[in-house]
């Protein structure tokens, strides 16, 4: 089976849920993957949104904004 899309990492899941617990988010990530397919190793953002019944664009923008906040800006020399 070919996985197409942008994958949701466990750290992304932590940001989305507001959790600081890596292991609980890893378990939640695995539970969603298992509900989709028994041997699924990766989870796309689209699959997560479909499973949780939330808007893809909202999640995508949230993750992109969080990513930009955490990226250090280059200093002008």
C-alpha positions in Angstrom: 0.0 0.0 0.0 1.3 3.4 -1.0 1.0 6.2 1.5 0.4 9.6 -0.1 0.3 12.8 1.7 2.0 14.7 4.5 2.5 12.7 7.6 1.5 13.6 11.1 4.3 13.0 13.6 3.8 12.3 17.3 5.3 15.7 18.1 2.6 17.3 15.8 0.0 15.3 17.7 1.4 16.7 20.9 1.0 20.3 19.6 -2.5 19.5 18.3 -3.7 18.0 21.6 -1.8 20.4 23.8 -0.2 17.4 25.6 3.3 17.3 26.9 3.3 13.5 27.3 5.0 11.9 24.3 4.0 8.4 25.2 0.3 9.1 25.5 0.3 10.9 22.1 2.2 7.9 20.6 -0.5 5.6 21.9 -3.2 7.9 20.5 -1.3 8.1 17.2 -1.1 4.3 17.1 -4.8 3.9 18.0 -5.8 6.0 15.1 -3.5 4.2 12.7 -4.9 0.8 13.9 -8.5 2.0 13.5 -7.7 2.8 9.8 -5.6 -0.3 9.0 -4.1 -3.0 11.2 -0.5 -2.8 9.8 -0.4 1.0 9.1 2.9 2.5 10.1 2.3 6.2 9.2 -0.6 8.6 9.6 -1.3 11.5 7.2 -2.8 14.8 8.3 -5.8 14.1 6.1 -6.4 10.7 7.7 -6.2 12.4 11.2 -8.7 15.1 10.2 -11.1 12.5 8.7 -10.9 10.4 11.8 -11.4 13.3 14.2 -13.9 15.0 11.8 -12.1 18.3 11.8 -11.2 20.7 9.0 -8.0 19.9 7.2 -7.2 23.5 6.4 -7.5 24.5 10.1 -5.1 21.8 11.2 -2.7 22.5 8.3 -2.6 26.2 9.2 -2.2 25.5 12.9 0.8 23.2 12.3 2.4 25.6 9.9 2.0 28.6 12.3 3.5 26.5 15.1 6.4 25.5 12.9 7.1 29.1 12.0 7.0 30.2 15.7 9.6 27.6 16.6 12.0 28.4 13.7 14.7 30.9 14.6 15.0 33.9 12.4 18.2 34.7 10.7 20.1 37.7 12.1 21.1 40.4 9.6 24.8 40.8 9.4 
